[in-house]
Amino acid sequence: MNHKTRGRPDFLLLFMTFFLVGFGLMMIFSASYPVAIAKYNTPWHYVMKQSVSASIGLFVMFTCMSVPLTRWKKASPVLLLISLWMLAFVLIGSGNINGAKRWFTVAGFTLQPSEFSKLTLIVYLSAIISKKGKQIRDFRRGLMPVMTVVGLILLLVLKQPDFGTVLILSGIAVTILLVGDVDLRHMFLLGTALIPVFLYLAFSKSYRLQRIHSFLSPMDDPKGSGYQLIQSLDAFKHGGLSGTGIGHSIQKLFYLPEAHTDFIFAVIGEELGFIGTSLLIIVFFLFIWRGFTAAIRSGDPFAFMFGIGIVTMIFVQFLLNVGAAIGALPITGVPLPFISYGGSSLILCLASTGILLNISRSNPKRRQERNSTK
């Protein structure tokens, strides 16, 4: 597409992105300063590191807004190989942290390859399905080669282990395959075959069984497996309708584990109450709506699937995090997009948003409206 014919980005989507990043930095400081003082003798440790990640992420976002979508499509095989190498390397060359091998350190910053595998999977599936066209409806030549690659990525992530990311990647794959016009009979048969696999994975490890049990009956072990959920629910109860005010959470004072990461939504609920959390949820749904609108109006199969995959990634991650915090879903350790502490997650979200903004610029209807006003 000619650069001169490109339209303006979706400014509502851009504004909500800036809002979410700024709000996230504020809540990370509020939720993390007791831990930061105890560990590093300064309240600014976590928010400063997240600010650096935000700066990098915003630079990447604006870069992704300008990179032609055709380059993403052409680069998808290379990006896939890099992602597979990183996922394999982290299993071999990284240290064990809390029983998991998910991170490695570069220049003082911790990188999580599984975060970037989400975007890689979206690019790969969008490129290969748009290239195959109707051939994707052929099980042997269309669907099976694609699912082999998906299965390899899922297996590498599962070995870390990171079951939460496996769920997100699975949601991404299923959504893109469905909108990519895969034969529904093939999807049904494949889904039926994979149900026992997911059940086995969910119940094969003792810590996953504990999470499921604590989700169903947290009061059976209030000082053990049910402790985190109980403290999270207490945070929402304490926050009530309007909250205790920014900085006045009780649960972040070493009662609620992972207060500035996986359970930051509980701190938001305590400090801003039902009103604050409801407004945040509305902002997220507006973000999803604008992203979906940009994708569906793109007029290009690759851009459409690319955008839908990104929206699915952010939505599933949001759903798993919020669901775990309020006790509606088992705890999976998934961060809240744009909000939770974690550089890899924030940079991924901002890079993905840059692509959505890029897709919104290529909207043919918006270009026609812009040209008609000249």
C-alpha positions in Angstrom: 0.0 0.0 0.0 1.3 3.4 -0.9 2.4 5.4 2.2 0.7 8.6 0.9 -2.7 6.9 0.7 -2.7 5.7 4.3 -5.2 7.3 6.7 -4.9 8.5 10.3 -4.8 5.9 13.1 -7.8 5.3 15.4 -7.2 8.1 17.9 -9.7 6.6 20.4 -7.7 3.4 20.4 -4.5 5.4 20.8 -6.0 7.4 23.7 -7.1 4.3 25.6 -3.7 2.8 25.2 -2.0 5.9 26.8 -4.6 5.8 29.5 -4.1 2.1 30.3 -0.3 2.5 30.4 -0.5 5.6 32.6 -3.0 4.0 34.9 -0.9 0.9 35.1 2.2 2.8 36.2 0.1 4.5 38.9 -1.3 1.3 40.2 2.1 -0.5 40.0 3.6 2.2 42.3 0.7 2.0 44.7 0.7 -1.8 44.8 4.4 -2.4 44.9 6.0 0.3 47.1 5.7 -1.8 50.4 7.6 -4.7 48.7 10.0 -2.3 47.0 10.9 -0.6 50.3 11.4 -4.0 52.0 13.6 -5.5 49.2 15.3 -2.5 47.7 15.0 0.3 50.3 13.2 2.5 47.8 9.5 2.8 46.8 10.3 3.5 43.2 12.1 0.3 42.1 9.3 -1.5 40.3 7.6 1.5 38.8 10.9 2.8 37.5 11.7 -0.5 35.8 8.1 -0.6 34.4 8.6 3.0 33.1 11.6 2.0 31.1 9.6 -0.9 29.6 6.8 1.5 28.8 9.2 3.8 27.0 10.6 1.0 25.0 7.1 -0.3 24.3 5.8 3.0 23.1 8.8 3.4 20.8 8.0 -0.1 19.4 4.3 0.7 19.2 5.0 3.8 17.0 7.4 1.8 14.9 4.9 -0.9 14.3 2.4 1.7 13.3 4.6 2.6 10.3 5.9 -0.9 9.2 3.8 -2.0 6.2 1.7 -5.1 7.0 3.1 -6.9 4.0 6.5 -6.9 5.7 5.0 -8.7 8.7 3.6 -11.3 6.3 6.9 -11.8 4.5 8.8 -12.0 7.7 6.5 -14.5 9.4 8.7 -17.6 8.7 11.8 -15.9 10.2 9.8 -14.7 13.2 8.5 -18.2 13.7 12.1 -19.7 13.7 13.3 -17.0 16.1 10.5 -17.6 18.5 11.0 -21.4 18.4 14.7 -20.9 19.1 14.0 -18.6 22.0 11.5 -21.0 23.5 14.0 -23.9 23.2 16.9 -21.8 24.5 15.0 -20.7 27.7 14.5 -24.4 28.5 18.2 -25.2 28.1 20.0 -22.0 29.0 17.9 -20.3 31.7 17.8 -20.8 35.5 15.0 -22.3 37.4 12.8 -19.7 39.1 10.0 -21.2 41.4 10.1 -24.4 39.5 9.8 -22.8 36.1 12.1 -22.0 33.2 10.4 -19.0 31.5 12.9 -16.2 31.6 16.4 -15.2 30.7 18.2 -11.9 31.4 19.7 -9.5 28.9 21.4 -6.3 30.0 19.7 -6.4 33.4 16.2 -6.9 32.0 14.3 -10.2 32.2 12.8 -11.4 29.0 10.0 -14.0 28.7 10.0 -15.6 25.2 6.5 -17.1 25.7 5.1 -13.6 25.7 6.5 -12.9 22.2 5.4 -16.3 21.0 1.9 -15.1 21.2 2.5 -12.4 18.5 4.6 -14.8 16.5 1.8 -17.3 16.4 -0.7 -14.6 15.3 1.6 -13.5 12.5 2.3 -17.0 11.3 -1.3 -18.2 11.3 -2.5 -15.0 9.6 0.1 -15.3 6.9 -0.2 -19.0 6.2 -4.0 -19.1 6.2 -4.3 -16.1 4.0 -1.7 -17.6 1.6 -3.4 -21.0 1.5 -6.9 -19.6 0.9 -9.5 -22.3 0.3 -6.8 -25.0 0.7 -7.0 -24.5 4.4 -10.2 -26.5 4.3 -8.3 -29.5 3.1 -7.4 -31.4 6.3 -4.2 -33.1 5.1 -2.6 -30.3 3.0 -4.2 -27.3 4.8 -5.0 -27.8 8.5 -2.5 -30.5 9.6 0.7 -28.6 8.7 -0.6 -25.6 10.5 -1.6 -27.5 13.6 1.8 -29.2 13.6 3.5 -25.8 14.1 0.9 -24.8 16.7 1.4 -28.0 18.6 5.2 -27.5 18.6 4.9 -24.0 20.1 2.4 -25.2 22.7 4.6 -28.1 23.7 7.7 -25.8 24.2 5.6 -23.4 26.3 4.1 -26.3 28.3 7.6 -27.6 29.1 8.5 -24.3 30.9 5.7 -24.9 32.4 3.3 -22.1 31.6 -0.2 -23.5 31.4 -1.8 -20.0 31.4 0.1 -19.0 28.2 -0.9 -22.4 26.6 -4.5 -21.4 27.2 -4.0 -18.0 25.6 -2.1 -19.5 22.6 -4.9 -22.1 22.2 -7.5 -19.4 22.2 -5.6 -17.4 19.6 -5.2 -20.4 17.3 -8.8 -21.5 17.5 -10.1 -18.0 16.8 -7.9 -17.4 13.8 -8.6 -20.8 12.4 -12.4 -20.1 12.7 -12.3 -16.7 11.1 -9.9 -18.2 8.5 -12.7 -20.4 7.1 -11.4 -23.7 8.3 -13.8 -26.6 7.9 -15.9 -26.7 11.1 -16.1 -30.5 10.9 -12.3 -30.7 11.1 -12.3 -28.2 14.0 -14.9 -30.2 15.9 -13.0 -33.5 15.4 -9.7 -31.8 16.4 -11.3 -30.2 19.4 -12.9 -33.5 20.5 -9.5 -35.2 20.3 -7.8 -32.5 22.3 -10.2 -32.4 25.2 -8.7 -35.5 26.9 -5.2 -33.9 26.4 -6.2 -30.6 28.2 -7.9 -32.6 31.0 -4.8 -34.6 31.5 -2.6 -31.5 31.5 -5.0 -29.8 34.0 -5.0 -32.7 36.4 -1.5 -34.3 35.9 0.4 -31.9 38.1 -0.2 -31.5 41.8 0.1 -27.7 41.8 -2.6 -27.4 39.0 -4.8 -29.7 41.1 -4.3 -27.4 44.1 -5.3 -24.4 42.0 -8.5 -26.1 40.8 -9.3 -27.2 44.3 -8.6 -23.7 45.8 -10.8 -22.3 43.0 -13.7 -24.6 43.9 -13.2 -24.6 47.7 -10.7 -21.9 48.9 -11.9 -22.2 52.5 -10.8 -25.9 52.7 -7.2 -24.6 52.9 -7.4 -20.9 53.9 -3.7 -20.7 54.9 -2.4 -22.7 52.0 -3.7 -23.2 48.4 -6.8 -21.0 49.1 -4.9 -18.1 50.7 -4.3 -16.0 47.6 -7.9 -16.1 46.4 -9.3 -15.4 49.9 -7.1 -12.4 50.2 -8.1 -11.2 46.8 -11.8 -11.5 47.6 -11.2 -9.7 50.9 -9.6 -6.8 48.9 -12.8 -6.4 46.8 -14.9 -6.7 49.9 -12.9 -4.0 51.7 -13.0 -1.7 48.6 -16.8 -1.8 48.5 -18.5 0.6 46.1 -16.1 3.5 45.9 -12.8 2.1 47.3 -10.4 3.1 50.1 -8.6 5.6 47.8 -5.3 5.4 45.9 -2.5 4.2 48.1 -4.7 3.0 50.9 -4.9 -0.8 50.2 -4.5 -3.0 53.2 -4.0 -6.2 51.2 -0.8 -5.0 49.5 0.9 -4.7 52.9 2.2 -8.3 52.5 -1.2 -10.0 52.8 -1.9 -10.5 49.1 0.9 -12.3 47.2 1.8 -10.9 43.7 -0.1 -7.7 44.5 1.6 -5.7 41.7 1.7 -8.5 39.2 -0.9 -11.2 38.7 -3.3 -9.8 41.4 -3.1 -6.1 40.7 -6.8 -6.1 39.8 -7.6 -6.9 43.4 -5.6 -3.9 44.6 -7.5 -1.8 42.1 -10.8 -3.2 43.4 -9.7 -2.3 47.0 -8.5 1.2 46.3 -11.0 2.3 43.6 -14.0 0.0 44.5 -16.7 -1.4 42.3 -17.0 1.9 40.4 -13.3 2.1 39.5 -13.0 -1.6 38.4 -16.2 -1.2 36.4 -14.8 1.8 34.6 -11.6 0.0 33.9 -13.5 -3.0 32.4 -15.4 -0.6 30.2 -12.2 0.9 28.9 -10.9 -2.6 28.1 -14.1 -3.5 26.3 -13.9 -0.2 24.3 -10.3 -1.2 23.4 -11.5 -4.6 22.2 -14.3 -3.1 20.2 -12.1 -0.6 18.4 -9.5 -3.2 17.7 -12.2 -5.6 16.3 -13.7 -2.8 14.2 -10.3 -1.9 12.7 -9.7 -5.6 11.8 -13.1 -6.2 10.3 -12.9 -3.0 8.2 -9.4 -3.6 6.9 -10.6 -5.2 3.6 -7.6 -7.6 3.6 -7.7 -11.3 4.8 -4.2 -11.1 6.3 -4.9 -7.8 8.1 -8.3 -9.1 9.3 -6.9 -12.2 10.9 -3.8 -10.4 12.2 -6.1 -7.9 14.0 -8.6 -10.5 15.2 -5.7 -12.5 16.7 -4.3 -9.5 18.6 -7.7 -8.6 20.0 -8.3 -12.3 21.0 -4.9 -12.4 22.8 -5.6 -9.3 24.8 -9.2 -10.3 25.6 -8.3 -13.8 26.7 -5.5 -12.5 28.9 -7.8 -9.9 30.4 -10.5 -12.5 31.0 -8.1 -15.0 32.7 -6.6 -12.4 35.0 -9.8 -10.7 36.1 -11.6 -14.1 36.4 -8.9 -15.4 38.7 -8.9 -12.3 40.8 -12.7 -12.4 41.5 -12.8 -16.2 41.9 -14.7 -16.9 38.6 -11.8 -18.8 37.1 -8.8 -20.9 38.5 -5.6 -19.0 39.0 -3.3 -19.3 36.0 -0.6 -16.6 36.7 -1.6 -14.5 33.7 -0.9 -10.7 34.0 -3.5 -8.0 33.4 -2.7 -6.5 29.9 -1.0 -3.0 30.1 -1.5 -2.9 33.9 0.4 -5.7 35.7 4.1 -5.3 36.4 6.2 -7.1 33.7 8.3 -5.6 30.9 7.8 -8.4 28.4 4.0 -8.4 28.7 3.8 -4.6 28.4 6.1 -4.3 25.4 4.2 -7.1 23.7 0.8 -5.3 24.4 2.2 -2.0 23.0 3.7 -3.6 20.0 0.4 -5.4 19.3 -1.5 -2.1 19.7 0.9 -0.5 17.2 -0.1 -3.2 14.7 -3.8 -2.6 15.4 -3.3 1.1 14.9 -1.5 0.3 11.7 -4.5 -1.8 10.5 -6.8 1.1 11.4 -4.8 3.4 9.2 -5.3 1.0 6.2 -9.1 1.0 6.6 -10.3 1.6 3.0 -13.6 3.2 4.2 -11.7 5.8 6.3 -9.4 6.5 3.3 -12.4 7.1 1.1 -14.0 9.4 3.7 -10.7 11.3 4.0 -10.3 11.6 0.2 -13.9 12.8 -0.2 -13.3 15.7 2.2 -10.4 17.0 0.1 
